[in-house]
């Protein structure tokens, strides 16, 4: 997977190194030369010095072919601009943006962007949401304690009732989209191959959800 990480502070560096170690094609964009210098050791990805929402910089990073984009800079404004450009102009499938001011979360959600708060999210969690084959983050609630995610029903889940994906107090199935139409399922509603299931999940229970869907 080709991933662009904007921001090479502590979180951006950790995220980039984890993705690189797993064999993903990683491009780091960072304005500060000193931050980029820290990436010289044991990092095989590309490093670009520049502003993460500058058109020329994004082209240099290969935004047209990017499959995921993470905005992890210290600036909420820079993150929101870069994330919107990645999603709305270049149609990058997976985009997440760092949120430093929780009060802005609702604004981000209205713009259709997934956000994460560093008070509750780790670089490992961000990596999982960027690289998971069948689970997409929609947005988070509060300071990231609860997230809404969407999964595509695989043949392994086909025919199973939605209750097989539910854990009281941890994982809740809210909506199923089937052939373009959405409905609220009951616990006994069966999942069909090709359905999109929308769930709310405690951030600490993401691993349990992955186990339930067979990842």
C-alpha positions, 0 to 999 in steps of 0.5 A: 500500500502507498501511504503518505504521512504529513508531519514527522513529529513523534506520532508521524515518525512512529507511524511512518516507521511501522508502515515502512517495517511492514513493507508499505511504500511510505512517503513522509512530508515534513517542513522542518529539516531537523524532523526529517533528519531523524528518519535517516536511520532504518527507514527505506521510504521517501522523505520530502521537505515541504508543506503537506497541502502544497500542490507541487509537494503532493504531486512530488509525493505521488498523491495521485497513486496514494491509497492512504493519507495521514495528516499528523502535523501539530496544526489542526488547520494544516491537517484539515486542509491537507485531509480535505485535499487528499479526500476531495480532490485526489480521492484518496480512499483512506484519510485520517487527520490528527485532532489537537483541539477536541472542540473542533471534532464536530466540524471535522465530522461534518466535513466527512473526515475521520479524526483522531485525538492523541490523548487516546490514539496511538500510532499503532491504532492509526496504522491499523485503520489506514492499512486494514483491508476491510475496515474503514474509519468513518469518524470518532466520538468524544476524544476518540474513545468510540469510533464508527467504522464500516466493513465490507461483508466477506464470504466468511461472514455471509449468512451470519446474523449481525449479533455475531459481530456484537459485544455489549458495551463494546461493539454495536452494529448500527446500519447495513447498506445493501445495494445502495439502500440502508436499513437498521438491522435487528440482532437476527438480521443476516449479512449478505456478501457485498453488504457494508456494515456500519458499527460503533466500536470502543477504540480499545476493542478494535482488536476484538472486532478484527478477530470477529471479522476474521482478520 
